[in-house]
Amino acid sequence: MPNRAAAFWRRFLGRVRGHHDLHAPFYVTTHRGHIMQTFQSLELAIEAAESLGPDHYIIDRHGLQIWNPERRLLRNEE
């Protein structure tokens, strides 16, 4: 079991390090959690999520969902 957990974290951390900018504060993701794009600006992230379709969401760098197509902004981001 420890080997499976270690392998999972190595794969997960390798994916994040290799493909995405870790300093971008906003991520456009699919409903399954796959990161599609990263943005420095919330406005640009919202435009991209709207153009990609209804099953895309915006999360912040801490993993909190801050936008979805049905409810719009979930948190007050100022």
PDB file of N, CA, C and O in Angstrom:
ATOM      1  N   MET A   1       0.806  -1.202   0.000  1.00  0.00           N
ATOM      2  CA  MET A   1       0.000   0.000   0.000  1.00  0.00           C
ATOM      3  C   MET A   1       0.854   1.274   0.000  1.00  0.00           C
ATOM      4  O   MET A   1       0.538   2.197  -0.751  1.00  0.00           O
ATOM      5  N   PRO A   2       1.922   1.369   0.805  1.00  0.00           N
ATOM      6  CA  PRO A   2       2.737   2.592   0.762  1.00  0.00           C
ATOM      7  C   PRO A   2       3.350   2.838  -0.614  1.00  0.00           C
ATOM      8  O   PRO A   2       3.509   3.988  -1.023  1.00  0.00           O
ATOM      9  N   ASN A   3       3.692   1.779  -1.322  1.00  0.00           N
ATOM     10  CA  ASN A   3       4.256   1.953  -2.660  1.00  0.00           C
ATOM     11  C   ASN A   3       3.233   2.529  -3.632  1.00  0.00           C
ATOM     12  O   ASN A   3       3.581   3.345  -4.485  1.00  0.00           O
ATOM     13  N   ARG A   4       1.973   2.111  -3.514  1.00  0.00           N
ATOM     14  CA  ARG A   4       0.924   2.656  -4.377  1.00  0.00           C
ATOM     15  C   ARG A   4       0.697   4.137  -4.090  1.00  0.00           C
ATOM     16  O   ARG A   4       0.530   4.938  -5.010  1.00  0.00           O
ATOM     17  N   ALA A   5       0.692   4.489  -2.821  1.00  0.00           N
ATOM     18  CA  ALA A   5       0.487   5.895  -2.448  1.00  0.00           C
ATOM     19  C   ALA A   5       1.661   6.746  -2.924  1.00  0.00           C
ATOM     20  O   ALA A   5       1.459   7.848  -3.434  1.00  0.00           O
ATOM     21  N   ALA A   6       2.872   6.251  -2.764  1.00  0.00           N
ATOM     22  CA  ALA A   6       4.050   6.996  -3.214  1.00  0.00           C
ATOM     23  C   ALA A   6       4.039   7.159  -4.733  1.00  0.00           C
ATOM     24  O   ALA A   6       4.390   8.222  -5.246  1.00  0.00           O
ATOM     25  N   ALA A   7       3.638   6.118  -5.448  1.00  0.00           N
ATOM     26  CA  ALA A   7       3.572   6.202  -6.916  1.00  0.00           C
ATOM     27  C   ALA A   7       2.519   7.217  -7.353  1.00  0.00           C
ATOM     28  O   ALA A   7       2.732   7.968  -8.304  1.00  0.00           O
ATOM     29  N   PHE A   8       1.386   7.238  -6.658  1.00  0.00           N
ATOM     30  CA  PHE A   8       0.342   8.208  -6.983  1.00  0.00           C
ATOM     31  C   PHE A   8       0.874   9.630  -6.830  1.00  0.00           C
ATOM     32  O   PHE A   8       0.694  10.451  -7.729  1.00  0.00           O
ATOM     33  N   TRP A   9       1.522   9.934  -5.715  1.00  0.00           N
ATOM     34  CA  TRP A   9       2.018  11.297  -5.482  1.00  0.00           C
ATOM     35  C   TRP A   9       3.120  11.670  -6.456  1.00  0.00           C
ATOM     36  O   TRP A   9       3.194  12.824  -6.878  1.00  0.00           O
ATOM     37  N   ARG A  10       3.975  10.735  -6.825  1.00  0.00           N
ATOM     38  CA  ARG A  10       5.012  11.036  -7.817  1.00  0.00           C
ATOM     39  C   ARG A  10       4.382  11.390  -9.159  1.00  0.00           C
ATOM     40  O   ARG A  10       4.808  12.343  -9.811  1.00  0.00           O
ATOM     41  N   ARG A  11       3.363  10.625  -9.580  1.00  0.00           N
ATOM     42  CA  ARG A  11       2.676  10.937 -10.844  1.00  0.00           C
ATOM     43  C   ARG A  11       1.964  12.271 -10.763  1.00  0.00           C
ATOM     44  O   ARG A  11       2.067  13.077 -11.687  1.00  0.00           O
ATOM     45  N   PHE A  12       1.238  12.525  -9.673  1.00  0.00           N
ATOM     46  CA  PHE A  12       0.488  13.767  -9.512  1.00  0.00           C
ATOM     47  C   PHE A  12       1.415  14.971  -9.500  1.00  0.00           C
ATOM     48  O   PHE A  12       1.169  15.941 -10.217  1.00  0.00           O
ATOM     49  N   LEU A  13       2.456  14.931  -8.716  1.00  0.00           N
ATOM     50  CA  LEU A  13       3.371  16.061  -8.633  1.00  0.00           C
ATOM     51  C   LEU A  13       4.148  16.240  -9.931  1.00  0.00           C
ATOM     52  O   LEU A  13       4.461  17.369 -10.306  1.00  0.00           O
ATOM     53  N   GLY A  14       4.455  15.180 -10.604  1.00  0.00           N
ATOM     54  CA  GLY A  14       5.129  15.277 -11.892  1.00  0.00           C
ATOM     55  C   GLY A  14       4.261  15.962 -12.928  1.00  0.00           C
ATOM     56  O   GLY A  14       4.759  16.746 -13.736  1.00  0.00           O
ATOM     57  N   ARG A  15       2.963  15.675 -12.914  1.00  0.00           N
ATOM     58  CA  ARG A  15       2.038  16.318 -13.845  1.00  0.00           C
ATOM     59  C   ARG A  15       1.935  17.809 -13.588  1.00  0.00           C
ATOM     60  O   ARG A  15       1.975  18.605 -14.526  1.00  0.00           O
ATOM     61  N   VAL A  16       1.806  18.184 -12.355  1.00  0.00           N
ATOM     62  CA  VAL A  16       1.664  19.600 -12.017  1.00  0.00           C
ATOM     63  C   VAL A  16       2.929  20.363 -12.360  1.00  0.00           C
ATOM     64  O   VAL A  16       2.862  21.449 -12.934  1.00  0.00           O
ATOM     65  N   ARG A  17       4.065  19.815 -12.018  1.00  0.00           N
ATOM     66  CA  ARG A  17       5.328  20.492 -12.297  1.00  0.00           C
ATOM     67  C   ARG A  17       5.596  20.608 -13.787  1.00  0.00           C
ATOM     68  O   ARG A  17       6.141  21.614 -14.242  1.00  0.00           O
ATOM     69  N   GLY A  18       5.224  19.604 -14.542  1.00  0.00           N
ATOM     70  CA  GLY A  18       5.584  19.579 -15.943  1.00  0.00           C
ATOM     71  C   GLY A  18       4.705  20.393 -16.866  1.00  0.00           C
ATOM     72  O   GLY A  18       5.171  20.860 -17.905  1.00  0.00           O
ATOM     73  N   HIS A  19       3.437  20.577 -16.509  1.00  0.00           N
ATOM     74  CA  HIS A  19       2.518  21.153 -17.474  1.00  0.00           C
ATOM     75  C   HIS A  19       1.941  22.515 -17.126  1.00  0.00           C
ATOM     76  O   HIS A  19       1.466  23.216 -18.020  1.00  0.00           O
ATOM     77  N   HIS A  20       1.963  22.909 -15.883  1.00  0.00           N
ATOM     78  CA  HIS A  20       1.223  24.098 -15.504  1.00  0.00           C
ATOM     79  C   HIS A  20       2.080  25.050 -14.693  1.00  0.00           C
ATOM     80  O   HIS A  20       2.972  24.644 -13.949  1.00  0.00           O
ATOM     81  N   ASP A  21       1.785  26.307 -14.858  1.00  0.00           N
ATOM     82  CA  ASP A  21       2.466  27.343 -14.096  1.00  0.00           C
ATOM     83  C   ASP A  21       1.935  27.323 -12.662  1.00  0.00           C
ATOM     84  O   ASP A  21       0.753  27.587 -12.443  1.00  0.00           O
ATOM     85  N   LEU A  22       2.777  27.019 -11.698  1.00  0.00           N
ATOM     86  CA  LEU A  22       2.328  26.902 -10.315  1.00  0.00           C
ATOM     87  C   LEU A  22       1.992  28.241  -9.688  1.00  0.00           C
ATOM     88  O   LEU A  22       1.340  28.271  -8.645  1.00  0.00           O
ATOM     89  N   HIS A  23       2.405  29.336 -10.273  1.00  0.00           N
ATOM     90  CA  HIS A  23       2.177  30.642  -9.670  1.00  0.00           C
ATOM     91  C   HIS A  23       0.935  31.326 -10.199  1.00  0.00           C
ATOM     92  O   HIS A  23       0.586  32.409  -9.727  1.00  0.00           O
ATOM     93  N   ALA A  24       0.260  30.731 -11.159  1.00  0.00           N
ATOM     94  CA  ALA A  24      -0.973  31.318 -11.683  1.00  0.00           C
ATOM     95  C   ALA A  24      -2.071  31.140 -10.639  1.00  0.00           C
ATOM     96  O   ALA A  24      -2.276  30.034 -10.138  1.00  0.00           O
ATOM     97  N   PRO A  25      -2.774  32.215 -10.310  1.00  0.00           N
ATOM     98  CA  PRO A  25      -3.766  32.105  -9.242  1.00  0.00           C
ATOM     99  C   PRO A  25      -5.092  31.478  -9.647  1.00  0.00           C
ATOM    100  O   PRO A  25      -5.860  31.083  -8.770  1.00  0.00           O
ATOM    101  N   PHE A  26      -5.398  31.367 -10.950  1.00  0.00           N
ATOM    102  CA  PHE A  26      -6.687  30.832 -11.378  1.00  0.00           C
ATOM    103  C   PHE A  26      -6.494  29.738 -12.422  1.00  0.00           C
ATOM    104  O   PHE A  26      -5.705  29.881 -13.356  1.00  0.00           O
ATOM    105  N   TYR A  27      -7.239  28.631 -12.242  1.00  0.00           N
ATOM    106  CA  TYR A  27      -7.165  27.497 -13.152  1.00  0.00           C
ATOM    107  C   TYR A  27      -8.548  27.222 -13.723  1.00  0.00           C
ATOM    108  O   TYR A  27      -9.531  27.198 -12.982  1.00  0.00           O
ATOM    109  N   VAL A  28      -8.636  27.014 -15.036  1.00  0.00           N
ATOM    110  CA  VAL A  28      -9.872  26.575 -15.670  1.00  0.00           C
ATOM    111  C   VAL A  28      -9.777  25.060 -15.756  1.00  0.00           C
ATOM    112  O   VAL A  28      -8.852  24.521 -16.364  1.00  0.00           O
ATOM    113  N   THR A  29     -10.749  24.369 -15.138  1.00  0.00           N
ATOM    114  CA  THR A  29     -10.724  22.913 -15.076  1.00  0.00           C
ATOM    115  C   THR A  29     -12.000  22.326 -15.663  1.00  0.00           C
ATOM    116  O   THR A  29     -13.007  23.016 -15.821  1.00  0.00           O
ATOM    117  N   THR A  30     -11.934  21.035 -15.982  1.00  0.00           N
ATOM    118  CA  THR A  30     -13.134  20.305 -16.393  1.00  0.00           C
ATOM    119  C   THR A  30     -13.850  19.835 -15.131  1.00  0.00           C
ATOM    120  O   THR A  30     -13.342  20.000 -14.022  1.00  0.00           O
ATOM    121  N   HIS A  31     -15.024  19.253 -15.308  1.00  0.00           N
ATOM    122  CA  HIS A  31     -15.758  18.757 -14.136  1.00  0.00           C
ATOM    123  C   HIS A  31     -15.049  17.579 -13.477  1.00  0.00           C
ATOM    124  O   HIS A  31     -15.361  17.232 -12.338  1.00  0.00           O
ATOM    125  N   ARG A  32     -14.111  16.966 -14.170  1.00  0.00           N
ATOM    126  CA  ARG A  32     -13.332  15.874 -13.579  1.00  0.00           C
ATOM    127  C   ARG A  32     -12.043  16.351 -12.921  1.00  0.00           C
ATOM    128  O   ARG A  32     -11.305  15.547 -12.352  1.00  0.00           O
ATOM    129  N   GLY A  33     -11.766  17.649 -12.994  1.00  0.00           N
ATOM    130  CA  GLY A  33     -10.606  18.195 -12.312  1.00  0.00           C
ATOM    131  C   GLY A  33      -9.363  18.346 -13.168  1.00  0.00           C
ATOM    132  O   GLY A  33      -8.303  18.691 -12.646  1.00  0.00           O
ATOM    133  N   HIS A  34      -9.460  18.098 -14.464  1.00  0.00           N
ATOM    134  CA  HIS A  34      -8.301  18.261 -15.340  1.00  0.00           C
ATOM    135  C   HIS A  34      -8.093  19.743 -15.645  1.00  0.00           C
ATOM    136  O   HIS A  34      -9.019  20.423 -16.087  1.00  0.00           O
ATOM    137  N   ILE A  35      -6.893  20.237 -15.412  1.00  0.00           N
ATOM    138  CA  ILE A  35      -6.601  21.644 -15.654  1.00  0.00           C
ATOM    139  C   ILE A  35      -6.430  21.875 -17.147  1.00  0.00           C
ATOM    140  O   ILE A  35      -5.602  21.241 -17.800  1.00  0.00           O
ATOM    141  N   MET A  36      -7.231  22.798 -17.675  1.00  0.00           N
ATOM    142  CA  MET A  36      -7.176  23.115 -19.099  1.00  0.00           C
ATOM    143  C   MET A  36      -6.233  24.288 -19.364  1.00  0.00           C
ATOM    144  O   MET A  36      -5.398  24.220 -20.266  1.00  0.00           O
ATOM    145  N   GLN A  37      -6.364  25.372 -18.575  1.00  0.00           N
ATOM    146  CA  GLN A  37      -5.551  26.568 -18.757  1.00  0.00           C
ATOM    147  C   GLN A  37      -5.334  27.232 -17.410  1.00  0.00           C
ATOM    148  O   GLN A  37      -6.094  27.013 -16.467  1.00  0.00           O
ATOM    149  N   THR A  38      -4.285  28.051 -17.328  1.00  0.00           N
ATOM    150  CA  THR A  38      -4.021  28.834 -16.128  1.00  0.00           C
ATOM    151  C   THR A  38      -4.012  30.311 -16.503  1.00  0.00           C
ATOM    152  O   THR A  38      -3.630  30.679 -17.614  1.00  0.00           O
ATOM    153  N   PHE A  39      -4.440  31.157 -15.559  1.00  0.00           N
ATOM    154  CA  PHE A  39      -4.547  32.589 -15.825  1.00  0.00           C
ATOM    155  C   PHE A  39      -4.091  33.393 -14.618  1.00  0.00           C
ATOM    156  O   PHE A  39      -4.204  32.941 -13.478  1.00  0.00           O
ATOM    157  N   GLN A  40      -3.578  34.581 -14.876  1.00  0.00           N
ATOM    158  CA  GLN A  40      -3.242  35.531 -13.823  1.00  0.00           C
ATOM    159  C   GLN A  40      -4.447  36.401 -13.477  1.00  0.00           C
ATOM    160  O   GLN A  40      -4.509  36.954 -12.379  1.00  0.00           O
ATOM    161  N   SER A  41      -5.396  36.530 -14.387  1.00  0.00           N
ATOM    162  CA  SER A  41      -6.537  37.423 -14.226  1.00  0.00           C
ATOM    163  C   SER A  41      -7.830  36.617 -14.125  1.00  0.00           C
ATOM    164  O   SER A  41      -8.054  35.697 -14.911  1.00  0.00           O
ATOM    165  N   LEU A  42      -8.681  36.963 -13.156  1.00  0.00           N
ATOM    166  CA  LEU A  42      -9.962  36.289 -13.005  1.00  0.00           C
ATOM    167  C   LEU A  42     -10.872  36.562 -14.193  1.00  0.00           C
ATOM    168  O   LEU A  42     -11.611  35.677 -14.627  1.00  0.00           O
ATOM    169  N   GLU A  43     -10.825  37.782 -14.721  1.00  0.00           N
ATOM    170  CA  GLU A  43     -11.681  38.123 -15.865  1.00  0.00           C
ATOM    171  C   GLU A  43     -11.349  37.260 -17.083  1.00  0.00           C
ATOM    172  O   GLU A  43     -12.250  36.773 -17.766  1.00  0.00           O
ATOM    173  N   LEU A  44     -10.058  37.074 -17.352  1.00  0.00           N
ATOM    174  CA  LEU A  44      -9.653  36.231 -18.482  1.00  0.00           C
ATOM    175  C   LEU A  44     -10.039  34.773 -18.252  1.00  0.00           C
ATOM    176  O   LEU A  44     -10.435  34.077 -19.187  1.00  0.00           O
ATOM    177  N   ALA A  45      -9.923  34.316 -17.017  1.00  0.00           N
ATOM    178  CA  ALA A  45     -10.294  32.938 -16.692  1.00  0.00           C
ATOM    179  C   ALA A  45     -11.789  32.723 -16.896  1.00  0.00           C
ATOM    180  O   ALA A  45     -12.196  31.679 -17.406  1.00  0.00           O
ATOM    181  N   ILE A  46     -12.611  33.695 -16.505  1.00  0.00           N
ATOM    182  CA  ILE A  46     -14.057  33.575 -16.690  1.00  0.00           C
ATOM    183  C   ILE A  46     -14.411  33.533 -18.173  1.00  0.00           C
ATOM    184  O   ILE A  46     -15.240  32.724 -18.590  1.00  0.00           O
ATOM    185  N   GLU A  47     -13.792  34.396 -18.969  1.00  0.00           N
ATOM    186  CA  GLU A  47     -14.048  34.383 -20.414  1.00  0.00           C
ATOM    187  C   GLU A  47     -13.683  33.045 -21.033  1.00  0.00           C
ATOM    188  O   GLU A  47     -14.425  32.516 -21.860  1.00  0.00           O
ATOM    189  N   ALA A  48     -12.542  32.495 -20.634  1.00  0.00           N
ATOM    190  CA  ALA A  48     -12.108  31.211 -21.186  1.00  0.00           C
ATOM    191  C   ALA A  48     -13.047  30.087 -20.771  1.00  0.00           C
ATOM    192  O   ALA A  48     -13.394  29.241 -21.596  1.00  0.00           O
ATOM    193  N   ALA A  49     -13.462  30.062 -19.509  1.00  0.00           N
ATOM    194  CA  ALA A  49     -14.361  29.007 -19.035  1.00  0.00           C
ATOM    195  C   ALA A  49     -15.706  29.083 -19.745  1.00  0.00           C
ATOM    196  O   ALA A  49     -16.279  28.054 -20.101  1.00  0.00           O
ATOM    197  N   GLU A  50     -16.215  30.299 -19.952  1.00  0.00           N
ATOM    198  CA  GLU A  50     -17.487  30.441 -20.661  1.00  0.00           C
ATOM    199  C   GLU A  50     -17.373  29.966 -22.104  1.00  0.00           C
ATOM    200  O   GLU A  50     -18.296  29.343 -22.628  1.00  0.00           O
ATOM    201  N   SER A  51     -16.247  30.257 -22.745  1.00  0.00           N
ATOM    202  CA  SER A  51     -16.094  29.857 -24.142  1.00  0.00           C
ATOM    203  C   SER A  51     -15.849  28.354 -24.301  1.00  0.00           C
ATOM    204  O   SER A  51     -16.163  27.791 -25.349  1.00  0.00           O
ATOM    205  N   LEU A  52     -15.296  27.702 -23.283  1.00  0.00           N
ATOM    206  CA  LEU A  52     -15.028  26.268 -23.367  1.00  0.00           C
ATOM    207  C   LEU A  52     -16.281  25.420 -23.178  1.00  0.00           C
ATOM    208  O   LEU A  52     -16.322  24.279 -23.639  1.00  0.00           O
ATOM    209  N   GLY A  53     -17.286  25.943 -22.522  1.00  0.00           N
ATOM    210  CA  GLY A  53     -18.526  25.198 -22.380  1.00  0.00           C
ATOM    211  C   GLY A  53     -19.002  25.087 -20.951  1.00  0.00           C
ATOM    212  O   GLY A  53     -18.333  25.548 -20.026  1.00  0.00           O
ATOM    213  N   PRO A  54     -20.180  24.464 -20.766  1.00  0.00           N
ATOM    214  CA  PRO A  54     -20.818  24.437 -19.449  1.00  0.00           C
ATOM    215  C   PRO A  54     -20.167  23.522 -18.418  1.00  0.00           C
ATOM    216  O   PRO A  54     -20.465  23.642 -17.230  1.00  0.00           O
ATOM    217  N   ASP A  55     -19.295  22.619 -18.831  1.00  0.00           N
ATOM    218  CA  ASP A  55     -18.692  21.708 -17.850  1.00  0.00           C
ATOM    219  C   ASP A  55     -17.288  22.150 -17.434  1.00  0.00           C
ATOM    220  O   ASP A  55     -16.470  21.316 -17.046  1.00  0.00           O
ATOM    221  N   HIS A  56     -17.002  23.438 -17.510  1.00  0.00           N
ATOM    222  CA  HIS A  56     -15.710  23.972 -17.088  1.00  0.00           C
ATOM    223  C   HIS A  56     -15.891  24.917 -15.912  1.00  0.00           C
ATOM    224  O   HIS A  56     -16.863  25.670 -15.848  1.00  0.00           O
ATOM    225  N   TYR A  57     -14.946  24.869 -14.984  1.00  0.00           N
ATOM    226  CA  TYR A  57     -15.028  25.621 -13.746  1.00  0.00           C
ATOM    227  C   TYR A  57     -13.734  26.378 -13.529  1.00  0.00           C
ATOM    228  O   TYR A  57     -12.735  26.115 -14.199  1.00  0.00           O
ATOM    229  N   ILE A  58     -13.749  27.316 -12.596  1.00  0.00           N
ATOM    230  CA  ILE A  58     -12.543  28.048 -12.225  1.00  0.00           C
ATOM    231  C   ILE A  58     -12.265  27.766 -10.762  1.00  0.00           C
ATOM    232  O   ILE A  58     -13.145  27.892  -9.911  1.00  0.00           O
ATOM    233  N   ILE A  59     -11.026  27.382 -10.483  1.00  0.00           N
ATOM    234  CA  ILE A  59     -10.589  27.195  -9.102  1.00  0.00           C
ATOM    235  C   ILE A  59      -9.403  28.114  -8.850  1.00  0.00           C
ATOM    236  O   ILE A  59      -8.713  28.522  -9.784  1.00  0.00           O
ATOM    237  N   ASP A  60      -9.171  28.438  -7.583  1.00  0.00           N
ATOM    238  CA  ASP A  60      -8.011  29.258  -7.268  1.00  0.00           C
ATOM    239  C   ASP A  60      -6.826  28.352  -6.943  1.00  0.00           C
ATOM    240  O   ASP A  60      -6.941  27.127  -6.995  1.00  0.00           O
ATOM    241  N   ARG A  61      -5.696  28.954  -6.610  1.00  0.00           N
ATOM    242  CA  ARG A  61      -4.483  28.157  -6.403  1.00  0.00           C
ATOM    243  C   ARG A  61      -4.569  27.233  -5.197  1.00  0.00           C
ATOM    244  O   ARG A  61      -3.752  26.324  -5.052  1.00  0.00           O
ATOM    245  N   HIS A  62      -5.552  27.457  -4.332  1.00  0.00           N
ATOM    246  CA  HIS A  62      -5.726  26.603  -3.156  1.00  0.00           C
ATOM    247  C   HIS A  62      -6.727  25.478  -3.409  1.00  0.00           C
ATOM    248  O   HIS A  62      -6.991  24.668  -2.520  1.00  0.00           O
ATOM    249  N   GLY A  63      -7.280  25.427  -4.610  1.00  0.00           N
ATOM    250  CA  GLY A  63      -8.207  24.364  -4.964  1.00  0.00           C
ATOM    251  C   GLY A  63      -9.655  24.668  -4.654  1.00  0.00           C
ATOM    252  O   GLY A  63     -10.496  23.775  -4.753  1.00  0.00           O
ATOM    253  N   LEU A  64      -9.983  25.910  -4.276  1.00  0.00           N
ATOM    254  CA  LEU A  64     -11.363  26.272  -3.984  1.00  0.00           C
ATOM    255  C   LEU A  64     -12.059  26.720  -5.258  1.00  0.00           C
ATOM    256  O   LEU A  64     -11.553  27.571  -5.989  1.00  0.00           O
ATOM    257  N   GLN A  65     -13.212  26.145  -5.513  1.00  0.00           N
ATOM    258  CA  GLN A  65     -13.954  26.508  -6.716  1.00  0.00           C
ATOM    259  C   GLN A  65     -14.561  27.890  -6.514  1.00  0.00           C
ATOM    260  O   GLN A  65     -15.278  28.121  -5.540  1.00  0.00           O
ATOM    261  N   ILE A  66     -14.274  28.814  -7.440  1.00  0.00           N
ATOM    262  CA  ILE A  66     -14.767  30.178  -7.287  1.00  0.00           C
ATOM    263  C   ILE A  66     -15.738  30.582  -8.386  1.00  0.00           C
ATOM    264  O   ILE A  66     -16.315  31.668  -8.321  1.00  0.00           O
ATOM    265  N   TRP A  67     -15.936  29.736  -9.394  1.00  0.00           N
ATOM    266  CA  TRP A  67     -16.870  30.074 -10.473  1.00  0.00           C
ATOM    267  C   TRP A  67     -17.403  28.806 -11.093  1.00  0.00           C
ATOM    268  O   TRP A  67     -16.651  27.860 -11.324  1.00  0.00           O
ATOM    269  N   ASN A  68     -18.687  28.778 -11.362  1.00  0.00           N
ATOM    270  CA  ASN A  68     -19.260  27.729 -12.189  1.00  0.00           C
ATOM    271  C   ASN A  68     -20.346  28.350 -13.050  1.00  0.00           C
ATOM    272  O   ASN A  68     -20.863  29.412 -12.703  1.00  0.00           O
ATOM    273  N   PRO A  69     -20.706  27.724 -14.160  1.00  0.00           N
ATOM    274  CA  PRO A  69     -21.631  28.345 -15.110  1.00  0.00           C
ATOM    275  C   PRO A  69     -23.027  28.619 -14.544  1.00  0.00           C
ATOM    276  O   PRO A  69     -23.670  29.585 -14.954  1.00  0.00           O
ATOM    277  N   GLU A  70     -23.506  27.798 -13.619  1.00  0.00           N
ATOM    278  CA  GLU A  70     -24.854  27.972 -13.102  1.00  0.00           C
ATOM    279  C   GLU A  70     -24.946  29.109 -12.083  1.00  0.00           C
ATOM    280  O   GLU A  70     -25.886  29.902 -12.122  1.00  0.00           O
ATOM    281  N   ARG A  71     -23.986  29.189 -11.184  1.00  0.00           N
ATOM    282  CA  ARG A  71     -24.090  30.148 -10.078  1.00  0.00           C
ATOM    283  C   ARG A  71     -23.187  31.356 -10.249  1.00  0.00           C
ATOM    284  O   ARG A  71     -23.210  32.257  -9.410  1.00  0.00           O
ATOM    285  N   ARG A  72     -22.401  31.402 -11.297  1.00  0.00           N
ATOM    286  CA  ARG A  72     -21.437  32.495 -11.544  1.00  0.00           C
ATOM    287  C   ARG A  72     -20.417  32.542 -10.415  1.00  0.00           C
ATOM    288  O   ARG A  72     -19.866  31.501 -10.057  1.00  0.00           O
ATOM    289  N   LEU A  73     -20.152  33.682  -9.856  1.00  0.00           N
ATOM    290  CA  LEU A  73     -19.121  33.780  -8.816  1.00  0.00           C
ATOM    291  C   LEU A  73     -19.617  33.144  -7.518  1.00  0.00           C
ATOM    292  O   LEU A  73     -20.714  33.441  -7.044  1.00  0.00           O
ATOM    293  N   LEU A  74     -18.791  32.265  -6.954  1.00  0.00           N
ATOM    294  CA  LEU A  74     -19.132  31.604  -5.708  1.00  0.00           C
ATOM    295  C   LEU A  74     -18.526  32.315  -4.508  1.00  0.00           C
ATOM    296  O   LEU A  74     -19.066  32.240  -3.404  1.00  0.00           O
ATOM    297  N   ARG A  75     -17.409  33.002  -4.714  1.00  0.00           N
ATOM    298  CA  ARG A  75     -16.733  33.734  -3.632  1.00  0.00           C
ATOM    299  C   ARG A  75     -16.531  35.166  -4.082  1.00  0.00           C
ATOM    300  O   ARG A  75     -16.465  35.447  -5.279  1.00  0.00           O
ATOM    301  N   ASN A  76     -16.435  36.050  -3.143  1.00  0.00           N
ATOM    302  CA  ASN A  76     -16.171  37.453  -3.458  1.00  0.00           C
ATOM    303  C   ASN A  76     -14.666  37.635  -3.616  1.00  0.00           C
ATOM    304  O   ASN A  76     -13.936  37.618  -2.625  1.00  0.00           O
ATOM    305  N   GLU A  77     -14.191  37.809  -4.853  1.00  0.00           N
ATOM    306  CA  GLU A  77     -12.766  37.946  -5.140  1.00  0.00           C
ATOM    307  C   GLU A  77     -12.440  39.405  -5.388  1.00  0.00           C
ATOM    308  O   GLU A  77     -12.727  39.935  -6.461  1.00  0.00           O
ATOM    309  N   GLU A  78     -11.854  40.046  -4.420  1.00  0.00           N
ATOM    310  CA  GLU A  78     -11.459  41.445  -4.598  1.00  0.00           C
ATOM    311  C   GLU A  78     -10.032  41.649  -4.204  1.00  0.00           C
ATOM    312  O   GLU A  78      -9.523  42.766  -4.287  1.00  0.00           O
TER     313      GLU A  78
END
